[in-house]
Amino acid sequence: MEQKVLVVDDSREMNLFLARLLQSEGFLVSTVSDPREAMAVFEAFQPDLVLLDLNMPYLSGWEICRKMKARRPVPVIIFSVRDAESDIARGFEAGADDYLIKPFELPDLLQRIGRFLGKPEERP
């Protein structure tokens, strides 16, 4: 069974890019550009891992992270241009399991996902 990754970023280009990358790695991917829809997609898709941006209109990534973690214990990796120590700390306080600063290297992202979901050869 494919492992599922939900990508939540208000940039449709980033969502498309990450979806293609993760699909090429064997993941089933769903993306959300409007953070107001994030929880509905989260509940319907039941992801094994969430990639979550912080800077979005309407709802912050911190708020979405708190809501997701309150629903079920899914790993959340925040990826953001916000690189201040206070922002990173706030991400972990919201329940994030990891924090990746944009721009990032793709192997770094895949390695971090692998820490939670296993290496490609180890995945079910």
Sequence and secondary structure as in RCSB ss.txt:
>XXXX:A:sequence
MEQKVLVVDDSREMNLFLARLLQSEGFLVSTVSDPREAMAVFEAFQPDLVLLDLNMPYLSGWEICRKMKARRPVP
VIIFSVRDAESDIARGFEAGADDYLIKPFELPDLLQRIGRFLGKPEERP
>XXXX:A:secstr
   EEEEE S HHHHHHHHHHHHHTT EEEEESSGGGHHHHHHHH  SEEEE S  SSS HHHHHHHHHHH    
EEEEES   HHHHHHHHHTT SEEEESS  HHHHHHHHHHHH  GGG  
